[in-house]
Amino acid sequence: MDVDPAVIGARLASSVVTPLIKKLFVKEGPGAGLVDEPVRISSLLSFRGEKRTLTEKDLSKLAAELVARAIRNAGPGERPCPADEDELVAEQLATTLYALGDLDMNDVQAVRLGHQGLAYELAHATRTRGRTTLRLSQGGTLLYERLLDTACLHILHFFTQRSAFVPRTLVEQSGRLSELITKIDILIERIPSQTAQDAGFERRYAEYMTGKHSTLTIVGIDLSHAEATWPLDAAYLSLEAVSSGEERPLSAFGLGGEEPPAAPQHTALPADRALSGHQRVLLRGVAGSGKTTLVQWLAVSTARQESLRGLEQLIGRVPFVLPLRTIARRESLPSPASFLTSVHNPLDGAQPPGWADRVLTAGRGLLLIDGIDEIPERDRERTRAWLSDLLIAYPDNLWVVTSRPSAVADDWLGAQGFAEFTLSPMSREDMAAFIDRWHEAARQTCRTEEERATLGAYQSALHTAVRTKQDLSRLATNPLMCGLICALHRARRGYLPPGRKALYDAALSMLLTRRDTERHVYAPGDVQLDEEPQLQLLQRLAYYLIRNGEAELDRDRAEHLIEEALPSVPAAQALGDAPAILRHLLLRSGLLREPSVSTVDFVHRTFQDYLGAKAAVEAWDVGLLIRNAHDAQWEDVIRMAVAHGRPRERAELLRKLLDVARHENGAESALRLFLLAMACLEHAPDLDPAIRDEVTRNAMEFVPPMTIPRARELATVGPLVLELLPGPEGLTNEVAECCVVTASRIPVDAAIPYLARFAGHPAVGVRAQLASSWGRFDTERYFHEVILRLDRDDLYFVAESMQHLRLLLDTGPRPWLILRGDFTADDIRDNLDGEEVTRLRLNRNHVVEDLGAAIGHLTNLETLYLTDCLRAVFLTGLSDLPLRTLVFETPGLSGVGVVPYRMEKLTALERLKVTIGHASMERGFPPNITWLDLHVVHEFVDTAWLSSVFPRLRHLNILFPSGTDRSIDLSPLAALPDLETVTINAEISGTASLPGVTVTASSVSARPSAGAGSP
């Protein structure tokens, strides 16, 4: 992390330092804001020159107060210097600060220099002017240096907050100062005290976690062990996660605002920011969708404490990765003291006694609990009880639990306050990025230029194939399948078998035999094991795991299973005994691995399910398959069993599955089984037509979907469901939107004609879903068949690339636009017509800094949304725009209040949504706000401050992201003559002072709203 540890060491929050630093400088008089030029530092000081209001004695008192606060805030037994040096440290600090008057520089030069550079210049000026340098101990010297650095950081921040300080060349530096202070405040809050022993161990632990989780295995690129791993930084592809509870948009102001709803899909966030605004998240995703990779990414990012822009909730945290497949095999689930033991962490014996308890009690933990679906159903309630107990004992940490979508019921952890997200399939852009990254990694293994050229040709051909072949693009919707497709395409010299089963068969063949043969691993005379005997042995292991609801098994159990199978697989005996054969499979098959010294598992659950299904069909254990059909762990097994079966076997399996579904007591259980049967049809090209019709007829009972969650669930069936969905005729607006959600989440060309039937629908929710789904389909075709036909009334059009934007603007005008992604300031300025655009939303834009340069020419812009645009914090250059509505949302900064700068210049602004912290309450706000949606990151808001800063307020919505235990006194709001409504998620008092005001209050924690009509 780029926070200076010396500054952190002073342990002084901005709320303490800022008021003291302000005393060093004169207050700005009237008209100061009209000056737009640098100012000499000496002219700003309150203790030098003609404007002196502070004496040298006062300066010494101020320095003594800083020293006293730093010592008071140090942890028990962590006094930074001997007690008899407090006064000496304060004297030396005051002497150095006095040298501010000797510096031959202005405020702009100082900010450009940086806080550490300013500290050096002050110390140097003190020495050169011959002022006394006191002899201090090592501890006293270190405290002095820390306090000087801290003071200089806040001095520079003070300069950037002055109304005269607006040079554009320093916008980025000013933003960094603000960000640095915010991060320091977070660290001080989260690490109130830490003994040297704990701190030392945490450094070792962080290094271990980084080394342990910072690489991935690359499917199909494994010429040597060194080349078989992919750096996580290069491999990680941030997919999107959709909130299960927020598919439909909410009003930004929660008060019936004028803004109509827009595309629901915009509740999606980058998956690594699923914790934004939430302390507890249940993340669902299909096999291979990247759940475990996301867990690794969060663990490594937290351990490194670097590059956390947008992930500030991870600052100061300690990650604990707890794969349930490993820890649930113990008789009892682990307590915090046993976390490291349970995952075979070699540092277990080195952790200081009680360390994990101290971390979690302080609320500093990030608990990553991976794979609810990978433990037997009988263990899930035990796991939930264990998790509930941990939450009661350690409530203030961050929690992420992962699972396959249907392994646990909706709201399975709802009572524990978990928000639910679902990983979205890879978009076309994601697929293209993954293909490029895969081939870049593969290029490192090429030995000749000819190999590299050939690989480049494969890369280009695969891009074309994924764009043009519907079945291929449908398969490549998650990282695992996309990696398999890349590997097979290369191994088979540009040829890919059709269908999922054929792809798996080819992948197994590649991993089991062709890989070693083509790499010339075997020397003449070496014993080789053909593909079939290897498959037979691996099937035994996979089927044992599935039957017992396990994800890994002890090594001695694996050897025993192989030994039992040897009489039936005589070819394997040439390798030796069972331990020798298991070693061969671990080293050569590419399908097995050892997660720890004594355990064995499959490299991915998908291969286990595929091989286990093959074993079940060969043994024809149809009863076992049907009895477990309700268990999410068996869903992929049953799909693959249908794929492996012969036509008569498929018919029998599906008929029995339908019988079980009909006798289910709950509608939800029946739905899952009917949809599972429907999904199996994809793997049954040769099937009795009567059975196919019966499966389809039963699934029709749940079509059309009536809710958004049901619509997403129905989409999991795949393209087959497109044939069942009704047209728009006769549907209510809500049901029509659900049908569009289902079809838009099936990114195949066959969905486009269906979606085009809804293009003329009057409901804005339907049209918004269509506008927001463009990125999932072929750009040109979707544009001409869907986008061009959408009624433009009250609709935001979404562009995710310059190609999207140019197509929209060439067929304009488009007065309402959403630009999603990293459009540059030049892209926006050079393409948007200055008079056409009236409402603009920038989402997930991490490159625009100068908003004035990007949108200052939009002379009719009335509404501006900035969502996850962390660099666009200066509103300089927008004062001439007729902006009436501003929404500034930072979903990646939970626990941090970020208020944009120069907002007070937007004098026409009437409606505002923003997140505030203590420091940002001192920021200037426009005077004419009538609608205010305020997210407060701390547990208190000063209502007297609200009434003085927003005198014309009519509607107020206050949201504490995690709720608050404090009662909020509303009586100061009686000073607002026009106030009509107040909505707040807290316990309140003082409502008697607000006659005629509608007050809605709840002490229940609420989720942050999605934003006014956020798509």
N, C-alpha and C positions, 0 to 999 in steps of 0.2 A: 504494500500500500504506500502511496506517495505522501503520507502524513509524516512530518518530521518527528522522530521519537523524542528529541530533546524538548520540543514544544509540548508533546503529550506528557512528558515527565513533570512539567510544572503543575499539572492537575488543576488548572484553573479554567472553568467554563466561561464562555463568552458573556453570560449574564453577570459574572463577577468582574471580569476585566473591562468590558466595554464602558461602564459608567466611570470607572477610574481613569481610563485613557482619555475620555472626552474632556476631563478637567484640564488636561494638558493644553487644550486649544481654545481659542476664542470662539464664541458663538457667532454664526453668520448673521449679519444684519439684513434688513430689507433690501431687496435688489441684488443680493449676492448671487442669486440663481441666474442673473442675466450675463454673468461673466463666463466665457467659454475658453479660457486660457489657463495655462499652468500658473500656480501661485508659489512664491518662495516659502519654504517651510518656516523660516524665521519670522515671517509676518503673521503666521497662524498661531504662534505660541502664546499661551496665557501667562507665562512666567518670565518672559523676556520682552524688551522693547516698550513702546508707548502704551500698548493695550494690556499691560500687566494687570491681571486679577488674581494671580497666584504667586506667593512668595517662594523663595528657595526653601524656607522652612516648611511651607505647605507641600512642596515637591518631595521633601524628605518624608513627610507624613504619608504621602501617597505611596511612595516606594515601600515604607514600612508596612503599610496595609497589604500590599501585594505579597510581601514576604510572609506576613502573618497568615494570610489566606492560604498560601501554598503549603505552609507547615500544617495548618489546621486540616487541610484536605488530604494530606498524606495518610497512608494506611497505618493501622496500629503497628508500632515497632518499626516504622519505616521513615523515621525523621530524616529529612534530607541533609541536615548539617548539625553540628554541635550547637547546643542551646545558647552558648555564650557568643556565637557568631551571628545571631539574627540581626543585631543592630549594624554589624559591619557589612553584611550582605546588603541591607537596605541602604546604607550610606554609599556603597559603591554603585548600586543600581541608580540612586538619585543623581550621583555625579555623572554617570554615563548618559542618562536621559537629558541632563542639563546641556549636554553637548549638541542636542538638536539645534540649538541656536547658532552653533558654529559651522553647521554644514552648508556648503556652497552649492545647494541644489534645490529644485522645486518639487512639488508633490508628484508630478508626472514622472520625473526622473527617479524619485524614490520608489514608486510603485514598479517601474520597469526594473529597478535593481533587485527587488525581492526582499522578503523580511530578513533572511539571513545575511544578505549583502548590506542591508541597512544596519543590522546589529554590528557587523564588522566595521563599517564606516564610523559608527558612534564610538566604539571602543578605540578605534584608531585616533579619532579626533580628541578623545579624552587624554590619550597618552601624549600626543603631539603638543597639546596645550599645557603640558606639564602638571596636570592635575594628579592628585595622589592616587596611586593604585595600591589598595590595601592587600596585605598578605592574608590569604584565606586558606583553610584546609581544602583538601580535594573535594569534600562534600560541599563546603561553602562555595567554592569556585563553580562547581557543577550547578548548584542552585542559582547562583547569579547568572550564569550563562543561559539556563533554561528560562528564567524570568525575563531576561533581556530579549531573547528570541520571541517569547510570548508577547511581550509588550510591543515589539516591532511589528509582529504580525497584525496586531489589532490597530496599531498606528496607521499602517498602510490601508487596512480595511476602512478606517475612519476617513482617510483621504478619498477613497473611491465612493464613499457614501455622500460626500459633499455635493450639493446641487450643481456646483460649478465644474465638477470633475466629469467630463464627458468625452475625452479624446478617444476616437474610435480605435486607435492603434492599441489601446490598453484594455479593450473590452474583455479579451480572453484572460489576461492577467488578473483583472478585477474579479472575474468569475471564479478563477482558481483560488483567490484569497478567500472569497466567501465560502467556497466548497471546502477549503482546508479547515476553516473555523468550524463549519458544521460537522465535519468528520471528527475533529478533536472533541467537540461537545459530546458526540455519540460515544466515542471511546471512553471519555471520562465517566459518562453515565453508566456504561456497561461494564467497566472494569474499575469499580470503586476502590479496590485494593487488591494487591497481588504480591504474595511473598516471593522472595527471590527463588526459592525452591520450586514453587508452582510455575513461575515465569520461565525458568530454565527448562523444566520438563515440557512445557507447552511448545517451546521452540523445537525441541527434539521431536515431539509428537507431530507438529506441523510439517517438519521435514519428512517424516515417515509417511504421513498421509499423502503428501504431494508425490513422493516416489511410488507409493502403492497404487494410486488411482490415476496417475497422469498419462497412462498409455492404454490403447485399445488394440485388440487383435483385429487384423484386416483379413476379411474373408478372401481367400484366393491369392494373397500375397504373403508367402511364407517360405521364401527360399532359404532363410536361415533364421535362427531365433532373434538375432538382432534386427532383422528386417521384418519380422512377423508382427511387430508392434508399431502402432501409429501414435505419434504424440497427440494427446487429447486436444491441445490447442489447435492443431491442424485438422483433426478429425471432427471436432464438435460442430454440429449443425443445429442452430437454435430453431426448433420447430415451434408451432403455436399450440397453446393450451386454451381451450374454451371453457369458461365458467359454466358449470352445470346448472347454476341457479340464476344466471343472468343472460340467458339467450335473448330475451326480449328487452329492449332498451327501457331505461327509466328517464324521467324528466331530470335534467341537470339540476333544477332548482327545487324539485320535489314539491312544487307549489303551483302546478298547472301552468307552467310557463308557455310562452307563445311558440316556442320551438317545436315543430312537429317531430315525431319519431323518425329515425332513419335506420340504416342497415344494421340488423342485429348482430351480424358477424363481428362487429368491431369490439365486442366484449373479449375477443381473443387477445392474448398477450403472448410475448415470447415466453416459452416454457420455463426458461431459467429465471423468469420474474414472477413465477406463480405465487411466490410468497409476498408479492407486493401488496401491502395493505392487509395481509392476513398472517396471523401467527401460526395457523394450523391448516394444512392443505392435504386432502386426499386426491392423488393424481392417478387417473385411470388411463390405460393405454393398451392397445392390442399387442400380441407377441411381436417383438422386433421393432416396436415403435420408438424405442430410445429411452425407456424409463430408467434403466440402470445406468445408461450413459449420462443422463441428466443428473442422477444421484452422484456419479463420479465428478461431474463438472462442478456441482455445488460444493462438494467436499474439497476439491482442489482449490477452487476460487476462495473458499473460506480459509483454508490452511495457508495459502499464499498471502492473503490480505493485499492483493495487488489488483489493479484494473477493476475496481469495484464501482465505477461510475454506472449508476442505474441499479446497482445491487448494494446500496448503502445499508440495507437491513442485515447484511452479513458482516459489517464492521465489528471487530472485537469478539466475534463468535468462535466457538470451538466445535468442529464437526465430529459427529459420531455416526459412522456408517454401520447399520445393523441389518444385514441380509437375513430375512426370516428363514430362508431355506437352511441357514447354518444354525442360528440361535434357537430355533424352535425344536431342534432335535434333542435338546437338553431336557432333563426331567422337569426343570422349572426355568421359566424365562428369567433373564439376568436382571439384577439390580444395577444401578449405575456403577457401583464398585467393581462389578463383574463384566462391564461392557467390553473391555479390552480382552479379557480372558475368553469371552464367548465367541469372539471373532478371530481368535488365535493371533492376536497382536503381540509381537515379541517384546514390546515395551511395557507389557502388563506389570512385570515385577518392578519396573523402575518408577511407576507413578507414585507420587507422594500420597501417604494415607489420607483418604477423604477428599482427594483432588476432584474427582468427578462430581461428588456431592457439592463441593464449593462452586464449581462451574455452573451446575444446573440451578443451585439455589440463587445464584446471582442473575439467573436468566440469560446466561451467555451461551447456552448450548444450541447447536443446530442438529437435530436428531433426524437422520435419514433412514427410515424403516422401509426396506425394499422388499416387495414381493408377497403381499397378503395372499395372492393366488397360488404361491408356490408351497403353501403348507396345507396339510389335509383339512378338509372342511370341519372335522371334529375338533381341530385345534384353534379354529378361528375365534370362537367365543372366549377361549382361554387367553388368546392374544389380545382381544379387545379389553378384557378385564385387566390384563397386565398394563396395557396402554393407558386405561382409565386411571389406574392407581398412580402411574408415573405423572400423569397430567395433574392429578390432585396434589401430589407431593412437590412437583416442579412446574407450576403453571405458566411461567413467563418466558419459556424458551420458544424457539422456532421448530416446527414439526412438519415433516413431509413423509407421507405414507403412500406407497405405490401399489397398484393392483391392476390386473386385467379388468376390463370393463364390467363383466357380469359376475366376478368372483364374490363380491359382496353387494348387498342390496343398496339402493339409493339411500342416502342419508345414514349409512351404516355407522358413521362417526359423527352424525349430526348433533347428537346430544352432547358431544364433547367439543362442539364449536368448530368443527372442521369445514372449511369451504371445499367444494369439489370442483376439480378441473378435469378435462379430458384432452389428451394429446390429439391434435388434428392430424389427418393424413398429410404426407408431404405434397406440397404444391408442385406445379411444373417447374417453377423457379428453384425450389428445394431439390428436385430431382436433378436438374441441370447442374446445380452447385455441387451436389454429392458426386455425380459422375466425374466432374472436373477434379475434385479433391481425390477421389479414388485413383484416377489415372495419374495424377501428380505423384501420389505415393508410390504407385506401381512403377513410375518412371525411375524412381531411385534404385530399383532392382535391375534395371536394364544394364547390360554389359557393353553394348555396342550402339552406335548411332543408328544402325539399321533396325535394331530392336525398338529404339525410341521412336523412330519414324513409323514403324508398323503399329506401335501402341497409339500414336497420334491418330492414325487412320481409324483404328478401332474406336477411339474416343469420339471422333466425329460421326462415325457410322452409328454408334449407339445413341448419340443425341438425336439423330434423325429417326431412328427406330422408335425411341420412346415417344417422340412427338407424333409419329404417324401411325403406329400400331396400337390399336385400342386395348387389346388384351395385355400388351406389355406395360403400357402406362398404368393400367389398373393394378398390375402386380407390384409395380415399383413404388408403392405409396408409403413404405416405411424403410428405415435405414438398413435393416437386415436383408430384406428382399432386394433392395437396390444394390447392396454390396454383392449379393449372390449373382445377380444379373450381370454386373460388371465383370465378376470373376469368370463366370461361364462364357460370356461373350469373348473374353480374351482367350480362355483355355480352348474354346472350340473355334477359334479363328473367325469370329464374326457371325457364327450361327447360334441361334437360340431356340431351344425346343418350346413349343406352345403349351400354355397351361401350367398351373401351379404344381401338379403332381409330376409332370415331365421335368419341370425345373428342379424340383427336389431330387428326383432320380438322377438327373445329370449332375447336380451338385455333389451328391453322395459318391457317384462314380469318380468325379474329379478329385474329391478329398481322399477317397480310399485307395485308389489304384493309379489313375492317370498321373496324379501329381508326382508320386515317387518315381514312377517309370520314366516320365518325361524329364525329371531332374537327375536321372541316372544315380539315384541314391544307392541302388543295389549293385554290388560288384558281382562278377561272374561266380556262380556257386552259392551265392547268398540264398537263404530260404525266403521265398516270397509267399505272402498269403493273398489269395485271390479275393475279389470283391465279395462273392457270395458267402464264403465262410466268415468273413469279417462282419457282414450284415447280420448273419445268424446270431453271432455272439453279442453284437451291439443291441439287437432286438431283445434278447433275453434281459440285458441290463435295463433297457428302456422300459420294458413291460413290467419288470419288478418294481421300478420306481413309480410307475403310473398306478399299478394295483395297490400299492401301499401309501399312495398320496405323498410321496417324498420327492425332493428335488436333488438330493445327493445321498450317497450311501457310503458306508465304511469300506475301506479298501479290502479288508478281509472278507466282507460279505460279497464284494464284487468277484474276488478270486474264487469263492465258493460257488457262485452262480456259473462262472466259466467252467469250473471243474465238473459241475453237474452236466453241462452242455457238451463236454468234449466227446462222449460216446456218439453223439448225433452229428458232430462236426469233426470227423477224423482228420481232415486236411490241416486243421489247426494244431494237431498234436506234433507236427514236424517242428514247431517253434519251441517245444519244451513243455514244461508244466504250466499250471494256471497262472502263477505269478509272472512267469516269463511272457505268457500271452498277453496278460493285462499290461505289462510294460510296453509291449509292442503296440498295443492299441493306443496307449497314452502318447507314445512318441510319434507314431506314424499315421494314425487314422485321421487326425485333425478334428475329431468329433468329441473326444474325451479330454478331460483335464483334471488336475489335482488342485482344488481350491485351498487345501491345506495338506499337511503331510499324510494324514490318515484317511482322507475322504476322496471320492471320485464323483464327478458329475459330467453332464454334457455341456459343450461350449455354449449351446443355446437351447432353450426349452423347445423351440420349434422342431429341432432334430429329434429330441426325445419323444415328442408327441407323434411325429411321423413314423419313427421306427416302432414305437409301442403299438400304434394302430396297425401296422403291418403284421406284428406278432399276434395281435388280437384276432385279426381276420384269418390268419393261417391256422390258429387254434380254434377259430369260430366260437369265441367267447361272447356271443351276441348278448347273452343274459347279463354279463358283467357290464358291457357297454351301456345297455338300456338302463340298468339299475343306477348307473352313475350319470345319466344324461343331464340331470338337474344341477350337477356340480360343474362350475365354470372350468375347473381344471381338466375336465374331460371333453369340453366343446370341440377343441381342435382335433382331439383324438378321434371323435366320432366323424367329423368332416373327412379326415384322412382315411378312416375306415371305409367310408362310402367310396372314396377315390380308389382304394386298393381292391375293393370287392368286385366280384363278377356280377353281371346284371341281376341274376336271381338273388344273390346275397345282398345287393343294394336294396332291392325291393323288400326283402324280409326285414332288413334293418330299419328302413324308413317306415314300414307299416307298423312295426312294434313301437317306434318312436312316437308315431301319431297316437297309438292306443294309450301310451303313458300320458301324453299331453292332454288327451280328453278326460282322463280321470284325475288330473291335478285339481286340488281344491282352490288354489288362488289363481286369479286371472293373470297376475304377473308371471307366475311360474308357467302357466299354459302358454302365454305369449312367447316366453323365451324358448320353449321347446318347439312351438310351431315355426318360429323364425329360424331356429337351428335346423329344422328339417328343410325349410326353404333354402337356407344357405348351402345345404348339402347338394342341392340340385346342380350347382355350379360344377361339382366334381363327379357328376353322373351323366356323362354324355350318352350312355346306352342304358336306358331304363324303361321299364314297363310304362306305357303312356297313362294307364289308369292310376298308377301310383303317383306319377308326376302331377296329374290333374287333382288328385286328392290332396296332395301336399299344398298345391297352390290355392285350392278352395278353402282350406283351413286357415291359411295365412291371410286370406282376404277378409276374415272376420276382424282383423286389426288394421285394415286399410279403409279409409285414409287415417293417418295418425291425427290424434286430437290434441296433443300437447307437443311442445318443442322437444322435451327430453325423449318422448316416444318417437318423434320424427327422426332424431339422431340415431336412436336404437334401430329403427327400421332401415336406415341407410346401411347398417352393417351387413345386411343381406347381400348387398351388391347390386349389379345391374339388373338382376332378375326382377327386383321390386319395381323397376321403371314400368314394366308391363302391367303392374297391378294398380298403380296410382291413377286416380281419376283426373279428368280435366277440370278447368276452373268453373265450369257451368254448375250452378246450384250450390256451390260451397260457400260457407260463411267466410268472412275475411280471415278469421283466426285459423280455420282449417286449411284455407288456401295457402296461408303462410307456412303452415306445418308441412304441406306437400312440397312446397318449394324448398324448404330447408332440407327435406329428405333427398330430393333429386339433386340439389346443388352440392350435396356431400358425396355424390357418386360421380367422380370426375372422369367420365367417359363421354365420348362424342355422342353416344345415344341419348344422353341426358339433355343435350342442347335443344332438340325439337320439342321435347316435353316442356322445358322451361320457357321456350319461346311462346307457348300457348298462354302463359301468364303475363306476357310483356305489357298487354293493354289493361291489366287489372287496375281498378281504381284505388285499392288500398295501398297506402304508402309503405306499410310494413312489407308487403309482398314485393313491391317494386324495389325497395331498398335492399332486400335480400338478393334479388337478381343483380342489382348494380354492384353489390359487394362481393359477388361470387365470380366475377370475371376472371380473376387470376388463376382459377382452377381449370380453365378450359383453353382450347386453342383461341388465341387472341383475335384473329381476323374473323373466324367463323362466329364466335360468340358475339363479337361486336355487331356484325351485320344481321344476325338472326335475333338477338336479344336486346343489346344496349340501344341500338338505333330505334327500336320500336317502343322504348319506355316513355311514358308520359312524364314530362319534365316538371310538372307542378309539384312543389314542396319536396323535391327529391334531390338528394346529394348524389352526384356521380363520383365514382371512386376510380382513381388512377394509381396503379402500383408500379408503373414504369413509364419512361418517356414515350414508348410506343402507345400505351394506353392514352396518355395525355394528348398526344398529337392527334390521335383518332377522334377523341372527344372534341377538341378545339376546332378541328377541321370541319366538324359538323355542328358547330355551336349555334347560338351562344349557350354556355353552361354557367349560369350565375351562381350555382351552389356546387362547390367542389370539395372533395376529400383527396388529399395527396398523401398516400401512405408509403413511407419509406424515405430513403435518403435522396430526395430531390435537392439539388444545390440552389443557392441563391440565384445564380445565373439562369438555371433551368426555369425557375419560377418567374423571375423578372422578364426574361426574354420571350416567354410563351403566354403568360396570362395578360389578357387585355385589361388595360387600366380602368376602363369604364364598365366592363361587363360583370365582373365578379362582385357579388354582394355578400356572400357567405363562404368562408374558407376554413378548412380544417387541415392542419398538418399533424400527421400521426407517425410516431416512431421515426422522427427525423433527427439524426444525430450529427448532421453536418452544418445546418444553417445556424449561424451565430448572429449575423447582422440582419435583423428583421426589416429594418428600414430599407436596406439595399434589396431585399427579396420582394417585399410587398408594399413598400412605401408609395408605389405608383398606383395602387388600387384605390382610386379616388372615391368609389362608391361602396367600399367595404364596411358593412355594418356589424358583422358577426365574425369573430375569430376564435378558433379552438386550437390550442397547442397541447397535444397529448403526447407525453413521453418525448418531448423535444428538449433535452436537458441542456443544450448549449444555447438555446434561444431564450435567454433570460433578460436581455436588454430590449426594452420597447422603444429605444431611441429611434426617432425618425418616423414614428406613427402618430405624432400629435396632431397632424393635419387631417387625419382620416376621420370619417364620421362614425367611428366605432361606438356601438351601443351595447354590445354583448362581448364579454371576454371570458373564456374558460381556460384556465391554466392547470393542467393535470399532470402529476408526476407519479404514475403508478409504480415506478421502480424505486421510489424513495420513501418507503414506509418508515414512519418515525422521524421524517425530516420535513420541515416547513420551508417551501421554496416559493417566495413571492417575487415576481419579475420586477426589475428595476425600471424607473422612470414611468411607472404606472400613473402617477399623479398628473402627468401631462395629458392623459386621455380624458379631457374635460367633458366630452359628450357621453362617456360611458355611464350606463344605467344598470346593467346586469353583470354580476361578477361571480365567478366560482374560482376559489383558490384555496391552497393549503397553507396554514400559518403555524409558526412556532413562536417561542418567546421573542427571539431576536427580530423576526420579521414583523412583529407588531409595531416596531418603530419605523417601518417603511412608509413612504407617502402613498396615500390612496386617493382616488378621484373623489371629488366632493358631492357628486350627484347620484350616487348609487342608490337605487330603490329596491333592487332584488339582490340578495347576497346569499350565496351558498358557501359556507365556511367549513372546511375540514380542519380540525384542530389536532395537532399531533401530541400535545401534552394533555394532562388530565384536568385542565382548568382553562377557562377563557374569561377575561375581564369584561363583563357586560357594560361597565361604565366606560371603558375604552371604546366599545362598539358604538355607544350612543353619542360619543363626542366625535368619532372619526366618520361616522355615516349618519349625519343628521337628518337626511331625507328618506331614510329606510322605510319601506312599506312591508317587505316580505323577507324573513330571515330563516335560514335553514342551517343548523349547526350539527355537525357530525363528528363524533369522536370515533376514530377507526376501530378502537378496541373497547368502546364504551368508557365510562368513567365511574368511579366509586364516590366521587365528590358531588355534593349538591350544588347546583348552579343557581345563584340568586339573580332573578330576572327583573327585580324592581328598578335598577338603573335604566332599564329600557323605557320606563315611563316618560323619560325626557324626549322620546321620539314622537312627535305629534302625529305623524302619518302612518305609524306602524299598524298593520292589519293582521299578519300571521307570524307565528313563531313555531318552528318544528325543531326538536332537539332530542337526541337519544341519551338523555341523562335524567337523573332525579333533579327536580327543580323546586325553588321556593320563590316567593314574591309575586306570584301571579295575581294576587289581589290588587296590586298596583297597576295592572294592565286591563282595565275595564274596556270591553269592546274589542279586545284583541283575541283572536283564535289561537290558542296555545295547544300544540300536540307534543306530548313528551312521553318518552319510554326509557326505562333504565336498561332495557335489553340491548346488548351489543348489536350494532347494525353493520351490514357490509357497506362499503363505499358505493355510492351510486355510479352508474356507468357514464354519466355526463349527458348533458341536454341532447336528447335525441342521438346519443352516440350510436353509431352503427355497430 
